[in-house]
């Protein structure tokens, strides 16, 4: 996924990367929030889910030590990052600053 990941985050629109794990309870709480944000912002944003257990090289590259960790990229550069469950309002505010 490495080469594909690099091309996915190199987008002119904000790209939300949700570093998660299947076994993670807070990650399960984050998922519907991301779906709501995607439904409201549509094509203005992109959301990518990265399972840290299956993609540990990417998680290591971005020093993800806890899940969920949300990183927002724009044009391939990290513009925002937060660990733990991120609320819809906070996430939308970050995205609107980068659209």
C-alpha positions, 0 to 999 in steps of 0.5 A: 500500500505504500506507493498507493498511500503516497499518491492518495495523500498527495491531493489538493483537497484535504485527505483524512487518514484514520489510523485504526485497528479492528480490535480498538473500541474507540476506533469503532466510535470514530468510524460513524463520525467520519461517515457523517463528515464524508456525507456532509462534505462529499467530494471536498474531502477524501477519507482513507482508513489505515489498519495499523496491524496490516500497514505497520510501515506506514503507521511507523513512518507517521509515528502512530503510537495509539489508535485512533489517530487522525491525520489530515494531509493536503498536497502530501503534507501533514496539516493536522493530527490528533490521537483519540476520538475526534468529534465531528465539529472539531474535524469539520472545522479543521477541514474547512480551514483546508478546503 
